[in-house]
Amino acid sequence: MTRILPAFTVLLLLGFLVLLWKDWPPPPSQAGLGNESAGATGTQIESAPDPLARLKPPPERETFASVIERPIFRPDRKPEPEPDAEQTAPATPESNAQLDTMDLTGVLITPSIISAWVKDPAQPKLRRVRIGDDFEGWSVREILEDRVLLERQGEEYALILRDYSKESPAAAPAPVPRRTPRLPKGVPPAPPTP
């Protein structure tokens, strides 16, 4: 009896797999096929109406003129004024923001070599620059003992070497986590006050 049960289970599983295999893979779907591709398979399919033809065109823009003239999400219900050309800020602060994250870590000046190393926080390695090199869209104009002068379209920017001999400003001490006092055994906690 103990040998018949595993053999019966194996036969039952094989029969189940044969039933699954018989219907695998499912027949290809005929949806979306036109008459010309259906004719190639030998079956004829009725053409379904085009669902895009049933869509209505969007309403004209003039029907929303009142919403455009009186925007519902503005408190004064007046459209936002057009920005003037004079009010737009120049793009230089945004471009300098990328250079502000750079850190000049070292400068080497010898009679034969003048170079500097700049650290980008997003990159793991230091980048070596020399006079005339292109750096983040800027040209290295001059390398001095304590700074690198960059130039782009008449605009100048200086990466300054941090003086590590001076102490950095003292940081505020970290707040001490507040601990709740422990009550002796047998003393119930006080009810919270409103």
N, C-alpha and C positions, 0 to 999 in steps of 0.2 A: 504494500500500500504506500509506503514511503517513497518508492521509486516511481510509482504511477503518477503521483501528484505533481512532482516537478516536470515530468515529461508532458503531462496534460497542460500545465501552465505554459510551457515553451510552445507547444502546438497552438494554444489559444492566442499567444502573442504573435506568432508567425501568421496566423490567419488574420488577425487584426491588421498587421503590417501589409499583408497582401491587399486587403480591402482599401487601405489608405493609398497604396501604390497604384491601384487600378484607376483612381480618380486624379492622380498627380501627373503632370501639372494640370491645373484647371484649363479649360479651353480659353483661347484668347478672347478678350472682350471685343465686341463689335461696336461699342459706343465710340462715336467720334469718327468712324470711317465713312467716307463718302461712297457713292455708288460705284465709282471706278475701282476703289480698293476692295469693295465687297465683291465685285465681279471677278476679281482675281482669285478670291478664295472659293468661288463657286456658289456663294449664297447671295441672295438678293435681300437688301435691307431697305425699308421705307425711310425716306429722308425726313428727319424730324425738323420742325420749324426752328429757325435760327433764334436763340434766346436774345441775342443782341438786337434783333429787329423789334422785339417787344418793348425795349427800353424807350422811355420818353426822353426827349432832349432836355437838358437842364433849363430852368427858367432864365429869362433874360436878366441881365445885370440891372436894368432899370427898375425891376420890381424890388430890388433891395436898396434903392437910393435912400430911403428914409433911415435905414440902419447905417449906411455909410455916412450920411450927414449928421446923424446923432448916435454915435456908438454907445451901446448899452453898458459897456464895462468901464467907461470913463465917468467920473463923478460929475463933471460939468457938462457932459453930453455933447461936447464939441470935438471935432476931429483933431487928431494930433497935428501940430503945425509942421510944415516941411522944414527939414534941417537946412540952415544956411551954409554956404561954402566957408564963411569965415569961422563958424562955430565948430567945424570939424577939427579935431586935434591932430597934430602931425603924428606920423607913425614912428617917430624916433623913440619915444619912451617905451613903446612896445618892443622895439628891436633892442634897446639897451637893457631891457629886463632879462633877456637871455644872457647877455654879457655879465650882468650883475651876479648871476649864480656861479660864474667861473671864478676860480681861485688861482692866483699866480703863486706857485709854490717855490720856484727857484729861478735864479738868473745866473748865467755863466758868461763872464766877460774875460777873454784872454786876447793876446795880440792876434791870434789866428782864428778864434771862434767866438762868436757872439750868439747866444741862444738863450731861450727861456722855456720853462716847463709850466704848463697850465693844466689844472685839474678841472674836468667837467664832472659835476656830481652824478650825472647820468651814465658816465663811462667809467669802467674800472681802471683804465690805464691813464698815465699822464701823457700829455701831448706836447711834443717839442716844436717850438716855432722859432724861426729866424727872420731877420729883416727881409721884407719883400714877400713873405709867405702870406697865403690867404687863410684867414681864421674866422670862421662863422660869417662869411660875407664881408669881413673887414680885412684891410691890408695892414700888415705889421710895418709901421713906419720907422720906429726907433725902439731900441731896447736899452734902457738905462739901468743903473744899479738897483733901483727900488721900484721900477715900473716898466710896463710895456705900453707904448703909445700906438694906438690903432687908428686908422683913417679910412673913411668911406665917403665918397662924394663931397669932399670938403668938410665933413663932420669928423671930429676927433673924440676918442674915448681912451681913458687910461686905466689899465689893470694895475692895481697897486699891490706891491709885495707886502704881506703882513709881517710886522715886526714881532718875531717870536720871543725876543729877549725881554720885552715888556710883559708885565702880567696882564692877563685878560681881565676885563671888569668882573668883579665878584657877582656871581649869580645869587639870586634870592634863595634862601634855604627852602628845602622841600617841606611842605606842611606835614606835621606829625599826625598820623592817623589817630582818630579819637577812639579810645577804648571805653567800652561800657564797664562800669564797676561791677565786680562780682559780689553777690550777696552771700552771707554765711548760710549754711544749711539750716533749713527750717524756717527761714524768714521769707514770707511771701513778697513778691514784687509789688511796688506801689502802683495803684491804678493810674493810667495816663491822665494828665490834666488837659482840659479843652483849651 
